[in-house]
Amino acid sequence: MRDLRIVFMGTPEFAVASLKHIIESKYNVVGVITAPDRPAGRGRKLQQSAVKEFAVAYGLPVLQPTNLKSPEFLEELKSLKPNLQVVVAFRMLPKVVWELPEFGTFNLHASLLPMYRGAAPINWAIINGETITGVSTFYIDEKIDTGAMILQKEISIKPNDTVGVLHDKLMDLGANLVLQTLALIKNDKVKTISQKESKGLKEAPKLTKENTRIDWGLDAQKIHDFIRGLNPYPAAWTLIKNGNQDMKTKIYDIGILKESHTKELGEIVLENNKLKVAVKDGHILINEIQLPGKRKMKTKELLNGYQFENGAKVL
């Protein structure tokens, strides 16, 4: 049985669950690597990552390098004498870092690899209308999310799951998979499987302003999947043309109304204190919305104090 000296690398809340499970299972975590503190909010105060807050509360040594190749950081990392590194929701590691420990560096990824390699696997699984996803652990190599797989666990995606709901499910599932992976490594019982390359593998690229804009030319179900795949973060957006205003607006929650109509695509319809948008196979009922400069709110609440002009539409 191996005596593990673990360095944990991660930044957001998703990673905290795995670190918490590792600590509570009495593994020896000799250090934590996370992102530097960043200015946030209106006051631009420095904000610690979720992983740093947790690590500090547990008295763990924390390193926050800006350059993962800097000699200073590499010396600090080596001084911790890790023989295993665990990576959850961190950045791409240089070879000099991931090949350092004797027992390797493994990563937890929130998809069933090789599907959905990349930065936003939870979002894209929902956006693409998948009904099953999961988590994978694998040893890091030179490319992104391509290394030899250790374990996988799948989970169903419910028809109305948002990315926020699925994130939390995968966070817990992933934390348990990390523990199972650690047990295999500790007992020297890992049997890896190479990822198979094939045509048609879907990817999970970084979310941008361009790829989070709603395409109202899609059918209603695809629009629904797109919006729930971006709710609550970073949120799907559209331009609303209301009179002479073009407003960048976030849409968080919708319903689908399968009904025939003769309206133009994107036309906004106000009916019984409801806000609907005409699409090619019915209407989209907008339930939750955020206009520029306003807070997120239920549409019924918005319509109490905001007026849409005749001819208003989404672009």
TIKOL-881434 format. One line per 10 residues: number of its first residue (from 1); their letters; for each residue x, y, z of N, C-alpha, C, CB. Coordinates in pm, whole numbers, m for minus. Glycine has a CB too. Layout:
BEGIN
NUM = a = X Y Z X Y Z X Y Z X Y Z | ... .
END
This chain:
BEGIN
1 = mrdlrivfmg = 86 m120 0 0 0 0 89 125 0 m97 1 124 | 57 218 m88 139 337 m104 104 446 m2 125 392 m245 | 205 518 39 185 633 128 176 758 40 301 646 235 | 57 808 19 37 918 m75 64 1054 m12 m106 915 m129 | 136 1137 m87 156 1279 m52 95 1360 m167 311 1316 m30 | m24 1414 m143 m106 1470 m250 m95 1623 m256 m252 1430 m230 | m74 1673 m377 m95 1816 m405 m225 1826 m485 28 1880 m483 | m315 1910 m436 m446 1929 m501 m445 2061 m578 m561 1927 m396 | m495 2058 m702 m502 2178 m784 m646 2202 m830 m407 2166 m906 | m698 2321 m801 m834 2355 m841 m866 2498 m803 m935 2259 m776 .
11 = tpefavaslk = m976 2549 m855 m1011 2689 m828 m1156 2709 m784 m985 2770 m950 | m1258 2666 m862 m1395 2705 m828 m1460 2611 m728 m1479 2709 m953 | m1586 2640 m698 m1664 2560 m603 m1668 2413 m644 m1807 2615 m593 | m1674 2386 m775 m1681 2248 m823 m1567 2165 m766 m1677 2245 m977 | m1449 2227 m751 m1331 2156 m700 m1334 2136 m549 m1206 2231 m739 | m1404 2222 m479 m1405 2217 m332 m1460 2085 m281 m1487 2334 m275 | m1565 2035 m345 m1626 1909 m299 m1524 1795 m302 m1748 1873 m387 | m1442 1789 m407 m1341 1683 m416 m1235 1700 m307 m1273 1685 m555 | m1188 1823 m288 m1087 1847 m184 m1143 1813 m46 m1041 1994 m187 | m1268 1849 m22 m1332 1819 108 m1338 1668 132 m1475 1880 113 .
21 = hiieskynvv = m1377 1593 28 m1384 1447 41 m1246 1388 69 m1443 1385 m86 | m1143 1442 3 m1007 1392 23 m961 1415 167 m909 1461 m76 | m986 1536 216 m945 1571 353 m1022 1486 455 m970 1721 381 | m1153 1475 436 m1234 1401 532 m1205 1251 530 m1382 1424 504 | m1146 1204 421 m1109 1062 411 m967 1037 462 m1120 1014 267 | m909 1142 524 m779 1132 595 m660 1109 501 m785 1018 694 | m673 1151 375 m555 1148 289 m462 1264 326 m596 1156 139 | m335 1247 298 m234 1347 332 m220 1448 219 m98 1279 362 | m283 1563 234 m273 1671 135 m161 1765 181 m409 1749 119 | m51 1765 107 67 1843 149 65 1985 94 195 1773 105 .
31 = gvitapdrpa = m25 2013 0 m34 2148 m54 m151 2163 m150 94 2185 m124 | m193 2287 m168 m304 2319 m259 m257 2430 m353 m433 2363 m179 | m280 2409 m482 m247 2510 m584 m377 2566 m639 m159 2448 m699 | m390 2697 m640 m513 2759 m691 m480 2891 m759 m615 2781 m577 | m581 2953 m818 m560 3078 m893 m527 3193 m799 m685 3112 m978 | m453 3292 m848 m428 3412 m767 m559 3483 m732 m335 3508 m843 | m558 3556 m621 m674 3639 m585 m700 3740 m696 m652 3711 m448 | m829 3764 m725 m864 3855 m835 m961 3963 m788 m925 3776 m951 | m950 4084 m846 m1047 4189 m812 m1187 4149 m857 m1007 4323 m876 | m1285 4176 m774 m1423 4142 m810 m1519 4242 m747 m1458 3999 m765 .
41 = grgrklqqsa = m1636 4254 m808 m1740 4343 m754 m1712 4489 m784 m1752 4323 m605 | m1805 4572 m742 m1794 4716 m771 m1673 4780 m703 m1921 4787 m728 | m1639 4730 m585 m1526 4787 m513 m1393 4733 m560 m1540 4762 m367 | m1398 4632 m650 m1277 4569 m704 m1186 4517 m593 m1201 4668 m792 | m1247 4466 m489 m1168 4407 m380 m1115 4272 m424 m1253 4394 m250 | m996 4238 m375 m939 4108 m410 m1023 3997 m350 m793 4098 m362 | m1055 3899 m434 m1140 3789 m390 m1063 3657 m404 m1271 3784 m472 | m1069 3577 m299 m1003 3447 m302 m1088 3345 m377 m975 3398 m159 | m1023 3246 m436 m1097 3138 m500 m1167 3055 m393 m1004 3050 m586 | m1270 2982 m435 m1342 2895 m341 m1249 2790 m281 m1460 2826 m413 .
51 = vkefavaygl = m1157 2740 m363 m1062 2640 m314 m968 2700 m210 m981 2581 m431 | m921 2823 m233 m832 2885 m136 m903 2906 m3 m780 3019 m190 | m1026 2955 m7 m1102 2976 117 m1111 2847 198 m1243 3030 86 | m1140 2737 128 m1153 2608 196 m1018 2563 251 m1209 2501 99 | m913 2575 169 m780 2529 210 m728 2606 331 m681 2542 94 | m748 2737 330 m703 2821 442 m777 2782 570 m724 2971 411 | m908 2757 557 m988 2719 674 m938 2588 735 m1136 2706 635 | m880 2501 652 m830 2373 701 m680 2376 730 m860 2263 600 | m620 2494 717 m479 2508 750 m384 2443 651 m455 2452 883 | m426 2428 526 m341 2366 424 m249 2469 359 m427 2296 318 .
61 = pvlqptnlks = m125 2434 327 m37 2526 254 m96 2557 116 106 2466 239 | m97 2684 79 m157 2727 m49 m53 2800 m134 m280 2818 m23 | m43 2760 m261 40 2831 m358 m52 2888 m466 148 2736 m421 | m22 3012 m509 m105 3079 m609 m17 3136 m722 m190 3192 m543 | 40 3049 m803 132 3096 m907 59 3166 m1021 213 2980 m961 | 122 3270 m1075 71 3330 m1199 133 3261 m1320 101 3482 m1202 | 253 3205 m1301 323 3136 m1408 362 2997 m1360 450 3217 m1454 | 301 2895 m1419 324 2758 m1374 461 2704 m1416 216 2668 m1428 | 531 2780 m1499 665 2738 m1542 776 2814 m1470 680 2756 m1692 | 741 2907 m1383 844 2990 m1319 930 2904 m1226 779 3106 m1240 .
71 = pefleelksl = 1061 2928 m1225 1152 2852 m1138 1112 2861 m990 1295 2901 m1156 | 1063 2977 m949 1024 2994 m808 909 2900 m771 983 3142 m781 | 807 2895 m858 694 2807 m830 737 2660 m832 581 2831 m931 | 815 2623 m932 858 2484 m944 939 2439 m822 940 2464 m1072 | 1019 2529 m770 1096 2496 m649 1003 2477 m529 1200 2606 m618 | 904 2567 m517 807 2555 m408 729 2424 m419 709 2675 m409 | 689 2390 m542 614 2266 m563 699 2144 m527 567 2257 m710 | 822 2143 m573 912 2030 m542 937 2017 m391 1046 2046 m616 | 942 2131 m323 969 2129 m179 858 2060 m100 989 2271 m127 | 737 2053 m160 624 1984 m95 639 1832 m104 492 2027 m159 .
81 = kpnlqvvvaf = 728 1787 m193 755 1645 m215 629 1562 m243 827 1588 m95 | 547 1608 m339 427 1530 m371 466 1405 m451 325 1616 m451 | 391 1297 m429 407 1182 m518 281 1157 m600 443 1056 m437 | 180 1244 m583 57 1238 m663 m5 1377 m668 m44 1134 m604 | m56 1415 m785 m129 1542 m797 m270 1514 m848 m54 1640 m893 | m365 1582 m786 m507 1568 m822 m555 1704 m874 m594 1520 m699 | m611 1706 m994 m652 1830 m1058 m802 1828 m1082 m575 1850 m1192 | m871 1931 m1035 m1015 1944 m1057 m1045 2090 m1092 m1098 1899 m930 | m1089 2116 m1214 m1127 2251 m1258 m1015 2352 m1235 m1253 2297 m1184 | m901 2324 m1299 m786 2413 m1293 m748 2446 m1437 m666 2348 m1214 .
91 = rmlpkvvwel = m630 2506 m1455 m589 2539 m1592 m499 2430 m1648 m517 2675 m1595 | m463 2445 m1775 m377 2346 m1839 m238 2349 m1775 m367 2373 m1991 | m185 2231 m1744 m56 2222 m1677 56 2198 m1778 m58 2109 m1573 | 172 2263 m1758 287 2231 m1840 342 2093 m1802 396 2339 m1825 | 412 2031 m1897 464 1896 m1874 553 1889 m1751 543 1849 m1996 | 632 1994 m1727 725 1995 m1614 651 1984 m1481 809 2121 m1616 | 523 2022 m1480 442 2011 m1358 373 1874 m1350 336 2123 m1352 | 304 1834 m1459 224 1711 m1446 308 1584 m1441 128 1701 m1560 | 432 1589 m1490 514 1468 m1486 600 1461 m1358 604 1462 m1609 | 586 1559 m1271 671 1566 m1150 649 1450 m1052 645 1696 m1079 .
101 = pefgtfnlha = 526 1420 m1012 510 1320 m905 529 1176 m954 373 1335 m843 | 577 1093 m865 605 952 m896 482 877 m946 660 883 m773 | 366 904 m883 245 830 m919 156 905 m1018 166 799 m794 | 210 1011 m1077 139 1080 m1183 48 1193 m1135 59 983 m1259 | m23 1249 m1231 m119 1358 m1207 m250 1318 m1274 m67 1497 m1261 | m358 1308 m1196 m486 1276 m1260 m584 1392 m1246 m546 1148 m1199 | m675 1395 m1341 m772 1504 m1353 m914 1448 m1345 m751 1582 m1486 | m1002 1524 m1283 m1145 1493 m1287 m1209 1582 m1392 m1213 1513 m1147 | m1280 1522 m1488 m1346 1599 m1594 m1495 1568 m1593 m1283 1567 m1733 | m1577 1671 m1610 m1723 1656 m1597 m1789 1617 m1728 m1784 1786 m1546 .
111 = sllpmyrgaa = m1743 1506 m1785 m1809 1447 m1902 m1767 1302 m1911 m1775 1524 m2034 | m1833 1229 m2000 m1792 1091 m2030 m1693 1097 m2145 m1916 1000 m2065 | m1566 1114 m2111 m1463 1125 m2214 m1464 999 m2302 m1323 1146 m2149 | m1430 1014 m2432 m1373 1133 m2497 m1474 1239 m2541 m1295 1090 m2615 | m1602 1222 m2509 m1700 1325 m2544 m1680 1449 m2455 m1845 1270 m2528 | m1701 1564 m2515 m1701 1693 m2445 m1570 1725 m2374 m1812 1695 m2344 | m1461 1710 m2449 m1334 1764 m2402 m1341 1916 m2410 m1214 1709 m2485 | m1281 1984 m2314 m1278 2129 m2321 m1326 2195 m2193 m1360 2177 m2436 | m1347 2327 m2204 m1366 2411 m2086 m1506 2407 m2026 m1333 2552 m2121 | m1608 2372 m2105 m1746 2387 m2055 m1830 2261 m2084 m1812 2509 m2120 .
121 = pinwaiinge = m1788 2145 m2034 m1858 2021 m2069 m2000 2011 m2015 m1780 1905 m2020 | m2025 2068 m1899 m2160 2058 m1840 m2259 2139 m1924 m2161 2107 m1692 | m2218 2260 m1962 m2304 2345 m2044 m2338 2278 m2177 m2236 2479 m2070 | m2235 2230 m2246 m2256 2181 m2383 m2336 2051 m2387 m2123 2160 m2452 | m2325 1969 m2283 m2405 1847 m2280 m2554 1881 m2278 m2369 1762 m2156 | m2592 1983 m2202 m2733 2024 m2197 m2772 2096 m2325 m2760 2115 m2074 | m2687 2188 m2371 m2716 2263 m2493 m2744 2167 m2610 m2599 2357 m2528 | m2669 2058 m2615 m2685 1963 m2726 m2794 1860 m2702 m2554 1892 m2750 | m2868 1876 m2593 m2984 1790 m2569 m2950 1649 m2525 m3064 1783 m2692 | m2831 1628 m2467 m2795 1494 m2419 m2887 1452 m2305 m2647 1491 m2373 .
131 = titgvstfyi = m2906 1320 m2294 m2985 1267 m2182 m2898 1195 m2080 m3092 1171 m2235 | m2771 1174 m2117 m2675 1110 m2024 m2543 1184 m2031 m2655 959 m2059 | m2481 1204 m1916 m2344 1257 m1910 m2276 1188 m1793 m2342 1415 m1894 | m2171 1246 m1741 m2104 1182 m1628 m1974 1249 m1593 m2081 1037 m1658 | m1888 1176 m1525 m1757 1226 m1483 m1653 1120 m1516 m1755 1261 m1331 | m1531 1167 m1541 m1420 1077 m1575 m1295 1121 m1500 m1393 1077 m1729 | m1214 1024 m1458 m1080 1055 m1411 m981 998 m1511 m1055 999 m1266 | m873 1072 m1534 m772 1029 m1632 m638 1091 m1596 m815 1068 m1777 | m531 1025 m1641 m397 1080 m1623 m371 1187 m1727 m290 968 m1631 | m320 1300 m1683 m293 1412 m1773 m175 1380 m1865 m264 1540 m1692 .
141 = dekidtgami = m190 1421 m1993 m79 1413 m2087 m65 1546 m2160 m101 1298 m2189 | 3 1545 m2275 36 1672 m2341 m85 1749 m2395 131 1645 m2454 | m190 1677 m2432 m306 1743 m2494 m416 1765 m2390 m359 1659 m2611 | m523 1833 m2434 m631 1867 m2341 m732 1752 m2331 m702 1996 m2385 | m743 1694 m2211 m845 1593 m2180 m834 1467 m2267 m983 1653 m2196 | m712 1427 m2301 m694 1311 m2389 m626 1192 m2321 m613 1352 m2509 | m584 1206 m2196 m502 1105 m2132 m574 975 m2102 m448 1158 m2006 | m497 875 m2060 m551 742 m2030 m651 750 m1915 m437 643 m1994 | m769 691 m1938 m877 701 m1840 m862 598 m1729 m1013 684 m1909 | m903 641 m1609 m897 553 m1492 m1037 502 m1460 m835 628 m1370 .
151 = lqkeisikpn = m1131 592 m1434 m1269 554 m1399 m1368 649 m1465 m1288 554 m1246 | m1490 600 m1482 m1602 683 m1528 m1727 647 m1452 m1625 668 m1681 | m1816 744 m1439 m1948 720 m1379 m2048 805 m1451 m1948 751 m1225 | m2159 746 m1493 m2257 824 m1569 m2379 861 m1485 m2302 746 m1690 | m2451 961 m1535 m2571 1012 m1467 m2668 1060 m1575 m2536 1127 m1365 | m2797 1049 m1547 m2895 1096 m1645 m2915 1247 m1633 m3030 1022 m1627 | m2948 1309 m1744 m2983 1451 m1746 m3135 1459 m1761 m2910 1528 m1863 | m3200 1519 m1664 m3347 1531 m1669 m3387 1639 m1771 m3404 1566 m1527 | m3507 1629 m1827 m3548 1722 m1934 m3544 1870 m1896 m3685 1688 m1978 | m3561 1901 m1767 m3560 2042 m1725 m3438 2079 m1641 m3685 2073 m1648 .
161 = dtvgvlhdkl = m3340 1991 m1634 m3217 2024 m1561 m3151 2147 m1623 m3119 1904 m1560 | m3115 2242 m1538 m3032 2355 m1583 m2886 2318 m1559 m3070 2488 m1508 | m2797 2400 m1613 m2655 2372 m1589 m2621 2386 m1440 m2568 2467 m1673 | m2694 2473 m1370 m2672 2488 m1226 m2706 2360 m1151 m2753 2603 m1172 | m2818 2299 m1185 m2861 2174 m1120 m2765 2062 m1153 m3005 2136 m1163 | m2730 2048 m1281 m2641 1940 m1323 m2501 1958 m1266 m2636 1932 m1476 | m2454 2082 m1258 m2324 2113 m1198 m2314 2052 m1058 m2301 2266 m1191 | m2418 2073 m977 m2414 2026 m839 m2418 1873 m832 m2531 2085 m760 | m2496 1811 m921 m2500 1665 m924 m2364 1607 m962 m2608 1616 m1023 | m2301 1667 m1064 m2172 1617 m1111 m2061 1648 m1012 m2138 1677 m1248 .
171 = mdlganlvlq = m2074 1757 m940 m1976 1793 m837 m1968 1683 m730 m2013 1930 m773 | m2083 1637 m685 m2088 1531 m584 m2044 1397 m642 m2228 1519 m525 | m2094 1366 m762 m2056 1241 m828 m1905 1237 m852 m2132 1225 m962 | m1850 1351 m894 m1707 1360 m922 m1623 1346 m798 m1677 1491 m989 | m1667 1405 m688 m1592 1394 m562 m1580 1249 m518 m1659 1478 m452 | m1688 1173 m535 m1684 1031 m501 m1594 953 m595 m1826 971 m504 | m1593 992 m724 m1507 924 m821 m1359 952 m791 m1542 969 m964 | m1329 1072 m745 m1191 1105 m704 m1146 1012 m591 m1181 1255 m659 | m1233 989 m493 m1198 899 m382 m1175 756 m432 m1308 901 m275 | m1261 711 m523 m1243 576 m578 m1111 566 m654 m1360 540 m672 .
181 = tlalikndkv = m1076 673 m726 m950 675 m801 m831 674 m706 m944 800 m892 | m839 752 m599 m731 754 m500 m711 616 m437 m761 858 m390 | m819 547 m411 m808 413 m350 m735 317 m444 m949 358 m317 | m765 326 m574 m696 241 m672 m546 272 m676 m758 258 m811 | m514 402 m677 m373 442 m684 m300 401 m556 m361 596 m706 | m364 422 m442 m303 386 m314 m270 237 m308 m397 424 m198 | m358 156 m365 m340 11 m361 m273 m44 m487 m474 m56 m342 | m224 47 m572 m154 9 m696 m238 m86 m781 m19 m56 m662 | m366 m50 m798 m458 m136 m874 m521 m64 m994 m568 m187 m783 | m458 43 m1040 m513 118 m1154 m493 38 m1283 m447 258 m1166 .
191 = ktisqkeskg = m602 26 m1361 m593 m29 m1496 m654 75 m1589 m667 m169 m1508 | m570 141 m1666 m618 251 m1750 m672 199 m1883 m506 352 m1775 | m755 284 m1943 m810 257 m2077 m779 377 m2164 m966 229 m2072 | m722 353 m2281 m692 464 m2373 m822 519 m2431 m599 417 m2487 | m825 650 m2449 m942 713 m2511 m942 682 m2661 m944 867 m2486 | m1058 644 m2712 m1069 611 m2854 m1109 736 m2932 m1171 498 m2877 | m1030 767 m3033 m1063 879 m3121 m1162 830 m3227 m934 939 m3187 | m1263 911 m3256 m1357 875 m3362 m1421 1002 m3418 m1467 778 m3310 | m1478 989 m3536 m1548 1103 m3595 m1675 1129 m3516 m1581 1076 m3746 | m1714 1255 m3512 m1839 1289 m3445 m1827 1312 m3297 m1937 1183 m3468 .
201 = lkeapkltke = m1704 1316 m3243 m1688 1349 m3101 m1728 1494 m3079 m1542 1324 m3054 | m1816 1517 m2986 m1858 1655 m2956 m1761 1718 m2858 m2003 1658 m2900 | m1735 1846 m2877 m1640 1917 m2792 m1712 2017 m2702 m1534 1989 m2877 | m1639 2074 m2608 m1697 2167 m2510 m1612 2293 m2502 m1708 2100 m2370 | m1613 2374 m2608 m1527 2493 m2609 m1568 2596 m2504 m1530 2557 m2746 | m1477 2686 m2478 m1502 2796 m2385 m1625 2875 m2428 m1379 2888 m2375 | m1704 2919 m2332 m1823 2999 m2362 m1782 3144 m2387 m1926 2991 m2247 | m1837 3202 m2493 m1803 3338 m2533 m1930 3418 m2559 m1712 3337 m2658 | m1912 3547 m2584 m2026 3631 m2621 m2093 3579 m2747 m1981 3777 m2641 | m2011 3528 m2838 m2065 3484 m2967 m2146 3355 m2955 m1951 3465 m3067 .
211 = ntridwglda = m2096 3258 m2878 m2166 3128 m2878 m2270 3113 m2768 m2065 3018 m2865 | m2300 3223 m2697 m2407 3220 m2595 m2528 3303 m2637 m2353 3270 m2461 | m2527 3349 m2761 m2642 3427 m2812 m2749 3333 m2866 m2596 3526 m2923 | m2874 3361 m2833 m2985 3274 m2874 m3012 3289 m3024 m3113 3308 m2794 | m3026 3175 m3092 m3065 3172 m3233 m3215 3140 m3238 m2980 3067 m3315 | m3295 3241 m3264 m3441 3223 m3263 m3493 3149 m3386 m3509 3358 m3253 | m3403 3115 m3478 m3441 3035 m3594 m3444 2886 m3566 m3348 3063 m3707 | m3392 2846 m3449 m3395 2704 m3412 m3536 2664 m3369 m3295 2676 m3298 | m3560 2532 m3363 m3692 2491 m3313 m3697 2510 m3162 m3721 2342 m3350 | m3818 2507 m3108 m3841 2545 m2969 m3761 2460 m2871 m3989 2535 m2937 .
221 = qkihdfirgl = m3753 2328 m2895 m3681 2240 m2803 m3533 2274 m2797 m3700 2094 m2843 | m3474 2304 m2912 m3332 2340 m2914 m3307 2473 m2844 m3282 2346 m3059 | m3399 2566 m2858 m3387 2693 m2786 m3397 2669 m2635 m3497 2794 m2832 | m3489 2582 m2597 m3505 2548 m2455 m3376 2486 m2399 m3623 2450 m2436 | m3319 2391 m2472 m3194 2327 m2427 m3081 2428 m2418 m3155 2213 m2522 | m3075 2519 m2514 m2970 2620 m2516 m2978 2710 m2392 m2980 2706 m2644 | m3098 2754 m2360 m3115 2847 m2248 m3091 2778 m2114 m3256 2908 m2251 | m3142 2655 m2097 m3118 2587 m1968 m2972 2544 m1956 m3210 2463 m1954 | m2903 2525 m2068 m2762 2491 m2066 m2672 2608 m2029 m2722 2438 m2198 | m2731 2727 m2017 m2654 2846 m1979 m2713 2913 m1855 m2651 2946 m2095 .
231 = npypaawtli = m2806 2846 m1788 m2872 2900 m1669 m2820 2830 m1545 m3026 2885 m1680 | m2759 2901 m1450 m2761 3046 m1432 m2639 3119 m1489 m2771 3076 m1287 | m2537 3043 m1529 m2415 3111 m1573 m2363 3050 m1701 m2306 3105 m1464 | m2323 3132 m1798 m2318 3279 m1796 m2449 3345 m1840 m2206 3328 m1885 | m2549 3266 m1874 m2683 3308 m1919 m2685 3333 m2069 m2727 3435 m1845 | m2787 3275 m2132 m2811 3300 m2274 m2860 3443 m2292 m2913 3198 m2333 | m2826 3504 m2406 m2865 3643 m2425 m2922 3665 m2565 m2746 3737 m2401 | m2993 3775 m2578 m3049 3816 m2706 m3058 3968 m2709 m3188 3751 m2729 | m3078 4023 m2825 m3112 4165 m2837 m3263 4177 m2848 m3041 4232 m2960 | m3322 4263 m2767 m3464 4294 m2781 m3476 4432 m2843 m3539 4289 m2642 .
241 = kngnqdmktk = m3546 4439 m2955 m3572 4568 m3020 m3707 4616 m2973 m3568 4556 m3177 | m3706 4722 m2894 m3830 4778 m2839 m3833 4926 m2874 m3839 4757 m2683 | m3911 4960 m2976 m3908 5098 m3026 m3772 5127 m3087 m3940 5199 m2913 | m3708 5234 m3041 m3577 5269 m3095 m3463 5217 m3008 m3565 5420 m3108 | m3495 5127 m2915 m3392 5069 m2827 m3357 4927 m2870 m3440 5069 m2682 | m3227 4894 m2872 m3180 4757 m2887 m3113 4719 m2755 m3080 4742 m3010 | m3176 4631 m2680 m3131 4601 m2544 m3073 4460 m2536 m3247 4617 m2444 | m2949 4449 m2489 m2890 4317 m2466 m2953 4260 m2339 m2732 4325 m2452 | m3024 4150 m2356 m3109 4096 m2249 m3074 3951 m2223 m3257 4110 m2286 | m3067 3914 m2095 m3041 3775 m2058 m3173 3702 m2034 m2950 3768 m1932 .
251 = iydigilkes = m3180 3580 m2085 m3299 3497 m2067 m3258 3374 m1986 m3361 3455 m2205 | m3327 3349 m1874 m3287 3241 m1784 m3379 3120 m1788 m3281 3293 m1645 | m3508 3144 m1803 m3602 3031 m1795 m3716 3053 m1893 m3656 3014 m1650 | m3751 2945 m1965 m3859 2955 m2063 m3947 2831 m2057 m3802 2973 m2206 | m4062 2842 m2121 m4147 2727 m2147 m4173 2718 m2295 m4280 2736 m2068 | m4222 2603 m2339 m4252 2581 m2481 m4402 2571 m2499 m4181 2454 m2534 | m4455 2648 m2592 m4597 2641 m2627 m4608 2594 m2771 m4668 2781 m2607 | m4649 2470 m2789 m4663 2415 m2924 m4799 2459 m2979 m4651 2257 m2925 | m4796 2565 m3058 m4921 2619 m3113 m4890 2686 m3245 m4989 2720 m3014 | m4982 2674 m3338 m4960 2733 m3470 m4983 2884 m3465 m5052 2667 m3576 .
261 = htkelgeivl = m4915 2957 m3553 m4932 3102 m3560 m4886 3151 m3698 m4852 3174 m3447 | m4915 3276 m3725 m4875 3335 m3855 m4782 3454 m3833 m5000 3379 m3935 | m4723 3463 m3716 m4638 3578 m3684 m4497 3558 m3739 m4633 3599 m3531 | m4424 3669 m3746 m4284 3662 m3787 m4200 3600 m3677 m4231 3803 m3822 | m4094 3528 m3716 m4003 3472 m3617 m3944 3585 m3533 m3891 3391 m3686 | m3944 3565 m3402 m3886 3664 m3312 m3982 3770 m3266 m3771 3729 m3379 | m4104 3771 m3319 m4201 3873 m3277 m4242 3850 m3131 m4327 3871 m3370 | m4245 3957 m3054 m4286 3949 m2913 m4437 3965 m2903 m4213 4056 m2828 | m4498 3872 m2828 m4643 3873 m2811 m4675 3886 m2662 m4708 3743 m2870 | m4755 3986 m2626 m4799 4004 m2488 m4944 3956 m2478 m4786 4153 m2443 .
271 = ennklkvavk = m4966 3863 m2385 m5098 3802 m2377 m5123 3755 m2234 m5112 3685 m2477 | m5228 3808 m2171 m5263 3768 m2034 m5144 3779 m1937 m5316 3624 m2034 | m5078 3894 m1945 m4964 3922 m1858 m4849 3821 m1877 m5009 3922 m1712 | m4841 3768 m2001 m4733 3676 m2035 m4656 3732 m2154 m4789 3535 m2068 | m4526 3696 m2159 m4439 3743 m2265 m4398 3622 m2349 m4313 3817 m2208 | m4438 3624 m2478 m4409 3511 m2565 m4327 3559 m2685 m4540 3443 m2612 | m4249 3468 m2742 m4173 3496 m2862 m4211 3392 m2967 m4018 3495 m2834 | m4243 3440 m3088 m4282 3349 m3196 m4158 3278 m3253 m4356 3427 m3309 | m4166 3144 m3257 m4062 3064 m3321 m4130 2975 m3426 m3981 2978 m3215 | m4050 2899 m3501 m4108 2833 m3619 m4207 2721 m3584 m3998 2776 m3703 .
281 = dghilineiq = m4198 2664 m3463 m4291 2557 m3429 m4372 2588 m3304 m4214 2427 m3409 | m4401 2717 m3284 m4484 2756 m3170 m4438 2887 m3109 m4484 2647 m3065 | m4453 2895 m2978 m4407 3013 m2905 m4316 2971 m2790 m4527 3095 m2852 | m4222 3057 m2760 m4141 3044 m2639 m4201 3137 m2534 m3988 3078 m2666 | m4235 3081 m2418 m4288 3158 m2307 m4171 3196 m2216 m4397 3078 m2228 | m4143 3324 m2205 m4030 3368 m2124 m4074 3385 m1979 m3971 3500 m2180 | m4011 3308 m1891 m4050 3308 m1749 m3959 3394 m1662 m4049 3167 m1697 | m3831 3401 m1699 m3735 3475 m1617 m3639 3549 m1709 m3657 3379 m1520 | m3616 3677 m1679 m3548 3765 m1773 m3467 3870 m1697 m3650 3833 m1868 | m3368 3926 m1762 m3292 4037 m1703 m3260 4140 m1810 m3161 3985 m1636 .
291 = lpgkrkmktk = m3328 4255 m1804 m3300 4365 m1895 m3173 4438 m1848 m3420 4464 m1902 | m3105 4508 m1939 m2982 4577 m1899 m3008 4678 m1786 m2920 4650 m2019 | m2921 4676 m1686 m2933 4769 m1573 m3035 4728 m1471 m2968 4903 m1623 | m3103 4613 m1493 m3203 4566 m1398 m3160 4431 m1341 m3343 4555 m1466 | m3223 4392 m1232 m3194 4261 m1173 m3272 4153 m1248 m3229 4259 m1022 | m3229 4029 m1228 m3305 3917 m1283 m3441 3910 m1215 m3227 3783 m1265 | m3547 3889 m1294 m3680 3884 m1233 m3775 3797 m1315 m3738 4025 m1219 | m3883 3757 m1250 m3989 3686 m1320 m4055 3782 m1419 m4094 3628 m1220 | m4095 3729 m1533 m4152 3814 m1637 m4278 3886 m1590 m4183 3731 m1761 | m4359 3819 m1511 m4482 3881 m1461 m4449 4008 m1382 m4561 3782 m1374 .
301 = ellngyqfen = m4342 4001 m1303 m4299 4116 m1224 m4249 4228 m1316 m4188 4074 m1125 | m4174 4192 m1419 m4124 4291 m1514 m4238 4365 m1581 m4035 4225 m1619 | m4341 4291 m1623 m4450 4351 m1698 m4536 4445 m1614 m4538 4243 m1757 | m4521 4437 m1481 m4593 4531 m1394 m4542 4674 m1410 m4581 4488 m1248 | m4414 4687 m1449 m4358 4823 m1455 m4287 4856 m1584 m4265 4842 m1343 | m4290 4764 m1681 m4218 4789 m1806 m4311 4764 m1924 m4091 4698 m1816 | m4300 4848 m2025 m4390 4839 m2139 m4316 4805 m2268 m4465 4970 m2156 | m4368 4705 m2338 m4317 4673 m2472 m4407 4738 m2575 m4311 4519 m2494 | m4348 4801 m2675 m4423 4867 m2779 m4470 4768 m2885 m4340 4977 m2843 | m4570 4807 m2962 m4612 4724 m3076 m4494 4707 m3170 m4733 4787 m3151 .
311 = gakvl = m4476 4585 m3219 m4365 4560 m3310 m4236 4521 m3241 m4341 4680 m3393 | m4236 4512 m3108 m4116 4468 m3036 m4081 4326 m3079 m4137 4475 m2882 | m3952 4300 m3088 m3909 4166 m3131 m3769 4136 m3078 m3912 4155 m3286 | m3736 4007 m3083 m3600 3966 m3048 m3519 3950 m3175 m3600 3833 m2965 | m3391 3980 m3166 m3303 3973 m3282 m3197 3866 m3262 m3237 4111 m3307 .
END
